[in-house]
Amino acid sequence: MRDDLEERLAGGDTTVFGELFTIHRPRIWQIIHFRLSDQIRSRVDTDDVVQEVYLDAEKRLQHYIDGDFPSLFLWLRLVVGQTLSNIHRMHLGTASRSVLREFDADRSGLWENTSVCLSQRFIAHLTSPSQIAVKGELMDEVRKALDNISEMDQEILALRHFEELTNQEVAIELGINPKTASIRYMRALTRLRGVLERLP
């Protein structure tokens, strides 16, 4: 059913987009939840960002229809990146560039905060007052430990473990073959254990 709907959308039938977005919504939510900065998490709700992504994607549907994208989901992930960039810039006043001005930008620059996101998620369970007091210190410890994992392997961990992309999707996003993506994922998991063992 999804394949039929995506074929209709690719053929120009934009009336099916809402139904397709609903199908992909859980995965989009997962990406946003992982990538949203803790600095604005109390002000920006993940569900609200999902709605922003829907509106942004709806405006740009012709770009998807005219383009040659591996899948609708991976195109939507690009829209997520643009939307999050805009939200972070608006709330944090950062000079984050619009990496998807024409949706033709280098994808390698799309997710530049992976190590920060990994650090945030690793210690997200800290809730007691004493833990919260040292949360920033732990963030620094985790980020230092992650320096022992290559940026490529960090990205593979983020895509597979937190964004829940398939191995095939990871391979497409990173421009590597699926076998290499799988091997690097297992290697990154092994190194991740070493990172977690170093945490207090």
C-alpha positions as CSV (number, residue, x, y, z in Angstrom):
1,M,0.0,0.0,0.0
2,R,2.7,2.5,0.9
3,D,4.6,1.7,-2.3
4,D,1.5,2.4,-4.3
5,L,0.9,5.7,-2.5
6,E,4.6,6.7,-3.0
7,E,4.3,5.9,-6.7
8,R,1.2,8.1,-7.0
9,L,3.0,10.9,-5.2
10,A,6.0,10.6,-7.4
11,G,3.6,10.8,-10.4
12,G,2.3,14.1,-9.1
13,D,-0.7,13.1,-7.0
14,T,-0.1,15.3,-4.0
15,T,-3.4,14.3,-2.4
16,V,-1.8,11.2,-0.9
17,F,0.9,13.1,0.9
18,G,-1.0,13.4,4.2
19,E,-1.5,9.6,4.4
20,L,2.1,9.0,3.6
21,F,3.3,11.4,6.2
22,T,1.2,9.7,8.8
23,I,2.9,6.4,7.9
24,H,6.4,7.9,8.3
25,R,5.5,10.1,11.3
26,P,6.8,7.8,14.0
27,R,10.3,7.7,12.4
28,I,10.3,11.4,11.8
29,W,9.4,11.9,15.5
30,Q,12.3,9.7,16.5
31,I,14.8,11.7,14.4
32,I,13.5,15.0,15.9
33,H,13.5,13.7,19.4
34,F,17.2,12.7,19.0
35,R,18.4,15.8,17.2
36,L,16.5,18.5,19.2
37,S,18.9,20.4,21.4
38,D,18.4,20.1,25.1
39,Q,18.8,23.9,25.3
40,I,15.4,24.4,23.7
41,R,13.7,21.2,24.6
42,S,11.7,22.9,27.4
43,R,10.4,25.5,24.9
44,V,9.9,23.4,21.8
45,D,7.8,20.3,21.8
46,T,8.8,17.4,19.5
47,D,5.2,17.0,18.2
48,D,5.2,20.7,17.3
49,V,8.3,20.3,15.3
50,V,6.8,17.3,13.5
51,Q,3.9,19.5,12.5
52,E,6.4,22.1,11.2
53,V,8.1,19.4,9.1
54,Y,4.8,18.4,7.6
55,L,4.1,22.0,6.6
56,D,7.6,22.6,5.2
57,A,7.5,19.3,3.3
58,E,4.0,20.1,1.9
59,K,5.3,23.4,0.5
60,R,8.3,21.6,-1.2
61,L,6.5,18.6,-2.6
62,Q,7.2,19.6,-6.2
63,H,10.9,19.4,-5.4
64,Y,10.4,15.7,-4.4
65,I,8.3,15.0,-7.4
66,D,10.8,16.6,-9.8
67,G,13.8,15.1,-8.1
68,D,15.4,11.7,-8.0
69,F,15.5,10.6,-4.4
70,P,16.1,7.1,-3.0
71,S,12.9,7.2,-1.0
72,L,10.3,9.6,0.3
73,F,11.4,9.0,3.9
74,L,15.0,10.0,3.1
75,W,13.7,13.1,1.4
76,L,11.6,13.9,4.5
77,R,14.7,13.5,6.6
78,L,16.3,16.3,4.6
79,V,13.3,18.4,5.4
80,V,13.7,17.6,9.1
81,G,17.2,18.8,8.9
82,Q,16.2,22.2,7.4
83,T,13.3,22.6,9.9
84,L,15.5,21.8,12.9
85,S,18.2,24.2,11.6
86,N,15.6,27.0,11.4
87,I,14.2,26.3,14.9
88,H,17.7,26.1,16.5
89,R,18.7,29.4,14.8
90,M,15.5,31.1,15.9
91,H,15.7,30.0,19.6
92,L,19.4,30.0,20.1
93,G,20.4,32.9,17.8
94,T,23.1,30.7,16.2
95,A,24.5,31.3,12.8
96,S,23.6,27.9,11.6
97,R,23.5,28.0,7.8
98,S,20.6,26.8,5.7
99,V,22.1,23.5,4.5
100,L,19.1,22.8,2.3
101,R,18.6,26.1,0.5
102,E,17.8,24.3,-2.7
103,F,17.8,20.8,-1.2
104,D,21.0,20.2,-3.2
105,A,23.5,20.9,-0.4
106,D,26.2,18.5,0.7
107,R,24.5,16.1,3.1
108,S,27.7,15.6,5.1
109,G,27.1,19.1,6.7
110,L,23.5,18.4,7.6
111,W,23.9,16.9,11.0
112,E,27.0,18.6,12.5
113,N,26.0,18.1,16.1
114,T,25.9,14.3,16.3
115,S,28.4,14.0,19.2
116,V,26.3,16.5,21.2
117,C,23.1,14.6,20.5
118,L,24.7,11.3,21.4
119,S,26.0,12.8,24.7
120,Q,22.5,14.2,25.5
121,R,20.8,10.9,24.9
122,F,23.3,8.9,26.9
123,I,22.7,10.9,30.1
124,A,19.0,11.7,29.5
125,H,18.0,9.4,32.3
126,L,19.6,11.6,35.0
127,T,16.8,13.0,37.1
128,S,17.9,13.4,40.8
129,P,19.1,16.8,42.0
130,S,22.6,15.5,42.5
131,Q,22.7,14.0,39.1
132,I,21.3,17.2,37.4
133,A,24.0,19.2,39.2
134,V,26.8,17.2,37.4
135,K,24.9,16.7,34.1
136,G,27.0,19.3,32.3
137,E,30.2,17.7,33.6
138,L,29.0,14.3,32.4
139,M,28.1,15.7,29.0
140,D,31.7,16.9,28.7
141,E,33.0,13.4,29.8
142,V,30.8,11.6,27.3
143,R,31.9,14.0,24.4
144,K,35.6,13.4,25.3
145,A,35.0,9.7,25.3
146,L,33.2,9.9,22.0
147,D,36.3,11.5,20.5
148,N,37.7,7.9,20.4
149,I,35.0,7.0,17.9
150,S,35.4,8.3,14.4
151,E,32.8,10.8,13.1
152,M,31.6,8.2,10.6
153,D,31.1,5.6,13.3
154,Q,29.3,8.1,15.5
155,E,27.0,9.0,12.6
156,I,26.3,5.3,12.0
157,L,25.5,4.8,15.7
158,A,23.1,7.8,15.6
159,L,21.4,6.7,12.4
160,R,21.0,3.0,13.4
161,H,20.5,3.2,17.1
162,F,18.7,6.5,17.7
163,E,17.1,7.5,14.4
164,E,16.3,3.8,13.7
165,L,17.3,3.9,10.0
166,T,17.8,0.5,8.3
167,N,21.2,-0.6,7.3
168,Q,20.3,0.0,3.6
169,E,19.2,3.6,4.4
170,V,22.4,4.3,6.4
171,A,24.4,3.1,3.4
172,I,22.6,5.5,1.1
173,E,22.8,8.4,3.5
174,L,26.6,8.0,4.0
175,G,27.5,6.9,0.5
176,I,28.9,3.5,1.5
177,N,27.9,0.0,0.6
178,P,25.5,-1.9,3.0
179,K,28.1,-4.5,4.0
180,T,30.5,-1.7,5.1
181,A,27.7,0.0,6.9
182,S,26.9,-3.2,8.8
183,I,30.5,-3.9,9.7
184,R,31.1,-0.3,10.9
185,Y,27.9,-0.4,13.0
186,M,29.1,-3.5,14.9
187,R,32.5,-2.0,15.4
188,A,30.9,1.2,16.6
189,L,28.8,-0.7,19.1
190,T,31.9,-2.4,20.5
191,R,33.6,1.0,20.9
192,L,30.4,2.4,22.5
193,R,30.7,-0.1,25.2
194,G,34.1,1.2,26.0
195,V,32.7,4.7,26.1
196,L,29.9,3.8,28.5
197,E,32.3,1.9,30.8
198,R,34.3,5.1,31.3
199,L,31.3,7.0,32.6
200,P,31.1,7.6,36.4
